[in-house]
């Protein structure tokens, strides 16, 4: 997007450790197996990632279970992987994009989004990644008063299931396109978002609500935490 519960917690046990995503913390689990032939995690790897789910709007209100979004994260020293599973009511997407699938103003149609902030010493600078239901994408480097193409090397794979009314976006982000030096013991800041609809009122959904008067995802103060887990990894 452009503009500078009572449910049980997901829980899995892996390598003798409890790995849990909480209301404010998302957990990326180290990928236990090689990626598939296309460079993405296998279903058995994704099953080990603790999901985060949200279906309320950007204010944390007006829950819509038929538009629930689920996010799972995996990592290796070379890549951060995300899997968005989005329930939808109606799909709207741009029909045009660049030869590589990049599309400016992608947020004006349906998208899933992740904002990541690896460096807490720069609280107003972060990376933005978006993917649409037909596979178009955009990545941006955001700073106060600035917005630049990130050229991160993002790869994506999208599956649309019209019968189940879901679409899945798998995203592979090279670590070198996100952070200068990846430290898996560090804690990042992160937020996940979803937009659906071509005309207002659109559905603007956020994992961590921004609570702005009008829809606005660019509120880094509202970001949650992202931690990286493996069997023997201490947390800073």
C-alpha positions as CSV (number, residue, x, y, z in Angstrom):
1,X,0.0,0.0,0.0
2,X,1.3,3.5,-0.9
3,X,1.0,6.3,1.6
4,X,4.3,7.8,3.3
5,X,-8.1,-12.7,20.1
6,X,-9.2,-15.5,21.6
7,X,-7.9,-18.0,19.0
8,X,-5.3,-20.5,20.2
9,X,-1.7,-19.6,19.2
10,X,-0.1,-21.6,16.4
11,X,2.3,-24.1,17.9
12,X,4.7,-26.7,16.7
13,X,7.6,-28.7,18.2
14,X,10.8,-29.0,16.3
15,X,14.2,-30.4,17.4
16,X,12.9,-30.5,20.9
17,X,12.2,-26.8,21.0
18,X,8.8,-25.0,21.1
19,X,8.4,-22.6,18.2
20,X,5.5,-20.3,18.4
21,X,4.2,-17.1,16.7
22,X,2.5,-14.8,19.1
23,X,0.3,-11.7,18.8
24,X,3.4,-9.4,18.3
25,X,6.1,-11.8,17.2
26,X,6.4,-13.8,13.9
27,X,8.8,-16.7,13.8
28,X,10.9,-17.7,10.8
29,X,12.1,-21.3,11.1
30,X,15.3,-22.5,9.4
31,X,14.4,-24.4,6.4
32,X,15.2,-28.1,7.1
33,X,15.5,-29.4,3.5
34,X,16.7,-28.2,0.1
35,X,14.2,-26.2,-2.0
36,X,12.3,-27.7,-4.8
37,X,13.4,-27.6,-8.5
38,X,12.0,-24.1,-8.8
39,X,13.9,-22.7,-5.8
40,X,11.0,-22.6,-3.3
41,X,10.4,-24.6,0.0
42,X,8.7,-27.9,-0.3
43,X,5.2,-28.5,1.4
44,X,6.9,-30.5,4.2
45,X,9.2,-27.5,4.9
46,X,6.3,-25.0,4.9
47,X,4.4,-27.3,7.4
48,X,7.1,-26.7,10.0
49,X,6.6,-22.9,9.9
50,X,4.3,-21.5,12.6
51,X,1.6,-19.4,10.9
52,X,0.4,-15.9,11.7
53,X,-3.2,-15.1,10.7
54,X,-5.2,-11.9,10.5
55,X,-8.5,-10.8,9.0
56,X,-9.3,-7.4,10.5
57,X,-8.8,-4.1,8.9
58,X,-5.9,-1.7,9.4
59,X,-7.5,-0.4,12.6
60,X,-7.9,-3.9,14.0
61,X,-11.6,-3.8,13.4
62,X,-14.3,-5.2,11.1
63,X,-13.0,-8.8,11.0
64,X,-13.8,-10.7,7.8
65,X,-13.0,-14.4,8.1
66,X,-13.7,-14.8,4.4
67,X,-10.7,-12.6,3.7
68,X,-8.3,-14.2,6.2
69,X,-4.6,-14.0,5.4
70,X,-2.1,-16.6,6.7
71,X,1.7,-16.0,6.6
72,X,4.5,-18.6,7.1
73,X,8.2,-17.8,7.1
74,X,11.3,-19.9,6.6
75,X,15.0,-18.9,6.3
76,X,18.4,-20.0,5.2
77,X,21.6,-17.9,5.4
78,X,21.0,-17.0,1.8
79,X,17.2,-16.4,1.6
80,X,14.1,-15.4,3.5
81,X,11.0,-17.2,2.3
82,X,7.4,-16.1,2.8
83,X,4.1,-18.0,2.0
84,X,0.9,-15.9,2.0
85,X,-2.4,-17.8,1.8
86,X,-5.2,-15.4,1.1
87,X,-8.9,-16.1,1.2
88,X,-10.8,-13.8,-1.1
89,X,-14.2,-12.6,-2.1
90,X,-13.4,-11.1,-5.5
91,X,-10.0,-10.9,-7.4
92,X,-8.9,-7.7,-9.1
93,X,-5.5,-7.4,-10.7
94,X,-3.7,-5.4,-13.3
95,X,-3.5,-7.0,-16.7
96,X,-0.2,-5.3,-17.6
97,X,3.3,-5.3,-16.1
98,X,6.9,-5.0,-17.2
99,X,8.6,-7.9,-19.0
100,X,9.9,-9.1,-15.6
101,X,6.5,-8.8,-13.9
102,X,7.3,-5.6,-12.1
103,X,4.3,-3.3,-11.8
104,X,4.3,0.3,-10.4
105,X,1.3,1.2,-8.2
106,X,0.6,-2.5,-7.6
107,X,-1.2,-1.6,-4.4
108,X,-4.0,-0.1,-6.4
109,X,-5.3,-3.7,-7.0
110,X,-5.2,-6.8,-4.9
111,X,-1.9,-7.5,-3.2
112,X,-0.2,-9.2,-0.2
113,X,2.6,-7.1,1.3
114,X,5.4,-7.4,3.8
115,X,7.4,-4.5,5.2
116,X,10.7,-5.6,6.9
117,X,13.1,-3.5,8.9
118,X,16.3,-5.3,9.7
119,X,18.1,-2.3,11.2
120,X,16.4,-0.9,14.3
121,X,18.9,2.0,14.4
122,X,17.1,3.4,11.4
123,X,13.5,3.3,12.6
124,X,12.0,5.1,9.6
125,X,13.8,3.1,6.9
126,X,12.4,-0.3,5.8
127,X,11.9,-2.5,2.7
128,X,8.5,-3.1,1.0
129,X,7.6,-6.2,-1.0
130,X,4.3,-6.8,-2.8
131,X,2.9,-9.6,-4.9
132,X,-0.5,-9.7,-6.7
133,X,-2.8,-12.7,-7.4
134,X,-1.5,-12.9,-11.0
135,X,2.2,-12.8,-10.0
136,X,3.1,-9.2,-10.6
137,X,5.4,-7.7,-8.0
138,X,7.2,-4.6,-6.7
139,X,10.0,-4.0,-4.2
140,X,10.9,-0.7,-2.7
141,X,13.4,0.9,-0.3
142,X,11.5,3.3,1.9
143,X,13.0,6.2,3.9
144,X,11.6,9.5,5.1
145,X,10.7,11.5,2.0
146,X,12.2,8.8,-0.3
147,X,11.1,5.8,-2.2
148,X,13.5,3.8,-4.5
149,X,13.3,0.6,-6.5
150,X,15.1,-2.0,-4.3
151,X,16.1,-4.5,-7.1
152,X,16.3,-7.1,-4.4
153,X,16.2,-10.2,-6.7
154,X,12.7,-11.2,-5.4
155,X,11.3,-14.4,-6.9
156,X,7.7,-15.4,-6.6
157,X,5.2,-18.2,-7.3
158,X,1.5,-17.7,-7.2
159,X,-1.3,-20.3,-7.2
160,X,-5.0,-19.3,-7.6
161,X,-7.7,-21.8,-6.5
162,X,-11.0,-20.4,-7.7
163,X,-13.0,-23.3,-6.2
164,X,-11.6,-22.7,-2.7
165,X,-11.5,-19.0,-3.2
166,X,-7.9,-18.7,-2.1
167,X,-4.7,-17.6,-3.6
168,X,-1.2,-18.4,-2.5
169,X,1.9,-16.3,-3.0
170,X,5.3,-17.8,-2.2
171,X,8.1,-15.2,-2.1
172,X,11.9,-15.9,-2.1
173,X,14.0,-12.8,-0.9
174,X,17.7,-13.0,-1.2
175,X,19.1,-11.9,2.1
176,X,21.7,-9.7,0.4
177,X,18.8,-7.8,-1.1
178,X,17.3,-7.1,2.3
179,X,20.3,-6.6,4.7
180,X,24.0,-6.0,4.3
181,X,25.0,-8.8,6.7
182,X,22.4,-11.3,7.9
183,X,22.6,-12.2,11.6
184,X,20.1,-14.9,12.5
185,X,20.3,-14.0,16.2
186,X,19.0,-10.5,15.5
187,X,15.4,-9.4,15.9
188,X,13.9,-7.6,12.9
189,X,10.8,-5.5,12.8
190,X,8.0,-6.6,10.4
191,X,4.4,-6.2,9.4
192,X,2.2,-8.1,6.9
193,X,-0.7,-6.5,4.9
194,X,-3.4,-7.3,2.5
195,X,-5.4,-5.2,0.1
196,X,-8.5,-6.4,-1.9
197,X,-10.8,-4.4,-4.2
198,X,-10.4,-2.1,-7.2
199,X,-12.5,0.8,-5.8
200,X,-13.2,2.3,-2.4
201,X,-14.2,1.1,0.1
202,X,-11.4,-1.4,-0.4
203,X,-10.4,-4.0,2.2
204,X,-7.1,-2.9,3.9
205,X,-6.0,-5.6,6.3
206,X,-3.0,-5.6,8.7
207,X,-1.3,-8.1,11.0
208,X,-0.3,-5.3,13.4
209,X,-3.0,-2.6,13.1
210,X,-1.7,0.9,12.2
211,X,-4.9,2.5,13.6
212,X,-4.6,5.6,11.4
213,X,-7.8,7.6,10.6
214,X,-7.5,6.6,6.9
215,X,-5.9,3.5,5.5
216,X,-2.1,3.8,5.8
217,X,0.4,0.9,6.1
218,X,3.4,3.1,6.4
219,X,3.5,3.3,10.2
220,X,6.8,1.5,11.3
221,X,6.0,2.3,14.9
222,X,3.2,-0.4,14.6
223,X,5.5,-3.1,13.3
224,X,5.8,-6.4,15.2
225,X,8.9,-8.5,15.7
226,X,10.4,-11.2,13.4
227,X,12.8,-13.7,15.0
228,X,14.7,-16.5,13.4
229,X,14.8,-19.9,15.0
230,X,16.7,-23.1,14.7
231,X,17.6,-25.9,17.1
232,X,20.7,-24.2,18.6
233,X,20.2,-20.5,17.9
234,X,20.2,-18.1,20.9
235,X,18.1,-15.0,20.7
236,X,19.6,-11.6,21.3
